[in-house]
């Protein structure tokens, strides 16, 4: 599958970007469902969407730019010599984006908006969590189309096979990204063209879809036990566990000592999620939305009655 969806003169539209935007819009729609269920105004979701996208993309790009992947491939070593490529979305469609940076940027956007609108920040993080997991699963399909972030060679039935007709487009591309780099010799190119590889993007997408199903069902089954912030704390536990495992299949990962940097971040987020749940349930339960405010929201989001008393 060609990574480029449409070429309009100097403007190139990539599938990766389309999938990211599609995931964000679907996530926003899921958020409106969750906001209504929790008695919150769903209009805030659409107000948040643009801000979260902007902050998320900036955070994701910065994570990629300041990374240092194994083998001195595209990362800070490259961008400090080619700073214009940091913002050159017209050349490759921002192929380099880091999900941890995207989540951090999105959370910051939520914090700013909730502070400005005086909304319950932990509750809105909970509202966003199912959509985040679903959007991440959709976004990983962009890695499949770009032929990047796959794992080591394998002969498993579900192995991923590279399309050699779409070579790497990045000047200092990793052999684990963008197909088969032109800089490899003939023997190496033949090896990449004839072997299958672990589809790590599919592994992570399936893990995220499972997490999406759990929070959508669990948040309804445990509504009387959960507190504001619990669902997001679950995300901080669930996603890092899957990411820690997937990183074991990434030979090009940015490493810090024994583990990949993403694994260290996963350990940190997992710890924060566990501690957050413990602290959240150790303190007295706070009252939920006041009845008057809830009634006002319900009146706004529910269809008006056809009959007047």
N, C-alpha and C positions, 0 to 999 in steps of 0.2 A: 504494500500500500504506500503510495507516494505521500511523504510527510507534508507536502504542500497541497493545500486544497485549491487555492486560486492564486494566479499571478496577474496583477493589474499594473503593468509597467514596472516602476520601481517598488511597488507595494506587493509584498508577499503575505498571503494569508495561510497560516499553518494550522493543521488539525489540532496541534497541541493547544494553541490559544483558544480555538473554538471549544474544545472539550473543557478547558478551565472555566470559561465564561458559562458554558452550559451547566457544568457542575454547580457553579455559584448560584445560578438562577433557580435550579431545582432545589438546592439547599435552602434558598430563601423561601420557596413555596412550602417546603417542609416546616420551616420555622413559623410560617403563618398558621399552620395547623396546630403546632405546639403552643403558640402564643394564645390562640383562641381557647385551647383546652385548659390553659392555666389562668384564664381570665385577664390576659394582657391585650393591649391594643395591637393588632397585627400590622397596622400602618407603620409602626416603628421599624418593622423588618425591611421594608422597601426603602425607608430613609437610611437605614444602616448599610444596605447592600453596596452602594457606591463607595462609601467610606471604607468598609471592610475590604473591598476589592483593591482599592488603591493602597491601603496600608499593607494588605496581605501580599500583593505583588512586590512592593518595595522590600518588605521583610524577606520574602523568598529570594529575591535577587541578591540582596546583601549577603544572605547566608551562603549562596553559591559563590559570589565574588570573593569573599574572604576565606573560603575553604581552601584546603591544600590537599587535593586528592593524591593517592599513591601514584608514583611514576611521574610526578611533575606535569600532570595534564592540566586541563583548563581549571583555573582557580586563581588565587591571589598572585602566584608567580607569573601568570600570564597577564592578568588585568592591570597590575601595577605598571607593566610595560605598554599596555594598550588601553588606557583609561576610557577612551571614547566607546569602546566595545561594551562597557558596563551599561550604557544606556542605548546601545545600537539595536533597538527592537526591530528595525527594518532589515537587519542582517541575521537571520536565523530565528526571529520571532521569540527572543528570550528563551532559548533552549535550556539555559541553566536556571533552574528554580529549586529552592530547598523547602520542603514541606514544613520543617520546624520553624523556619523564618516566616513562612506564610501564616502559620498558626499564631506565632508571637505577634505579628503585625495585626492580624484580625482581632486578637484579644485586646490589643491596645486600642484599636478602633472602637470596640464595644465599651471599653472603660471610659473613653473620652465621651462617647455619645450618652452613655448611661449617667455619667456625672453631670453633663449639660442638661439632660432631660429629667434628672433626678429619678432614675429608674433603679430597680433592684438588680444590681450588677450580677451577683451569683445566679439569680433566677434566669436572667437573659442568657448567661453562658449555658445554662441547662437547656434552654429553648433552642440554642444554636447547635448543640452537640450532635443530634442525629443528622442534621444537614451537613455538618463538617465531615462526619464519617462517610456519608454517601458521596459528597463532592470529592473527597480524596480517592475513593474507589474509581470514580469516573475519570479523574485526572490521570490516574495511573495508566489508563488506556492510551494516553498520549505518549507515554514511554514506549509502549508496544509499537505504535505507529512510527515513532522516531528511531526505533531499534536501538534503545539505550537502556542502561541500568539492568542488564541481564546478568546472570550468574555464570559459574563455571560450566564447562562442557558436561553433558549428560546424554545418555541414550534412553531416558525415560520416554514413555509414549507421548507425554505432553510437552516435550522439549520444544524450545523456541528456535526457529531457524532463520538466519539472516538472509535478507534479500540483497545480494551483492550489487544490484543495479543502482542502489542509492548509497554511494560512499559517504564517508564522514564529511560534513560541511565545515566543521570547526577547525581552525588552523592548527591547534595543538590538541586535537581530539584524542580521547582515551580509546584504546582498543575495545573497551567495554561500552562504547557509545557510538551511535550514528552509523551503524553498519560496519563496513570494512574499510579502515583508513587507507588512503592511497600510499602512505609512507611505508606500509608493511611490504616485505619482500614477497616474491611469488609463492614461496612455500607457505608462509604465514597466511597469506590471503586464501590459499587453497584450503588450509586447515579451518579457517573461520567459515568458509563457504560450505564445507561438507559436514561440519559438526553441529549438533544441537546443543542448546544451553538452557540452564534453569531459568524459567520465566519469572524472575523475582517480582516483577510488576504485577503479575497475576496473583502471586502468593499474597502480596500486600493488599491488593484489591479485594480478594476473597475474605481476608481477615477483617478489613474495614466493613464489608457488607455484613459479616456476621455480627460485628459490633453494632452496626446500625439496627439490625433486627432485635438485638438484645435490649438496646435502650428504648426502642419504640414500644416493645412489649413490656419490658420490665418497669418502665416509668409509669405504666398504667396499672400493672399488677401490684406495685409497691407504693402507690400514691400516698397512702396513709403513713408510711414509714420514712419515705424520702424527705430530705430537707433541701432548701435552696443551695445549689452548688454541688450536690451529690452526683448528679448525672455527669457533670463536667469532670469531677474527680474520678469517676469511673473511666472516662475517656483518657485521663492522664495515666491510668493504670493499664487499660486495655490496649491502646495503640502502641505504647512503648514496648510492651511484651512482644507483640508481633513484629515491630520494627527491629528489636534486638535480634530476633531470630533471623529475619530476612537479611540483615547486615552481614551475617555469617557467609552469605553467598555472594558478597560484593568484593571481588578482588581489587577493585579500583577505589575503594572507600578511603575517605580522609581519616587518617588514624592518629590517635594520641596514645602512645605506649601500647599496652596489650590489646585494647579494644579500638574499634572504629569510633570516631567522634560522635556519630549518631547513637552508638550504643551507650556512651557515657551520658549523653543527654537523655536517653531512654531511662537509664538508671535514676537520674535526677528527677525526671518527671514522675516516674513510678513512685518514688519516695514521697514526692509532694502530694500525689494523689492519695496514697495510703494515709499519710498524716492528716491531709485535709478531711478525709472521711471520719477519722477518729476524733479530731477536734470538733467537727461539725456536729457529731452526735454526743459529745461529752458536755456540751453546753445546753442550757434549757431551750426548749423549742420556742421560737419566736412566732407571734401570730402571723397568719397569712394576710393576703390582701384584705383591706377593710371592706366590709359588706357594701358600703356606699360606692366605693371606687369600682368594685367588681360589678355591681349592678349597672353602673354607668357604661362600662366597657361592653357588657353583654347586650345592652340596649343598642350600642353602636354597631356591633358585629352581627347581630341576629336580625333576620327579616322582620319588618314591622308587621304587626297583626293586621289582618284584613278587616277585622271588625273593631269598632270603637265602643267602649262601654258607655 
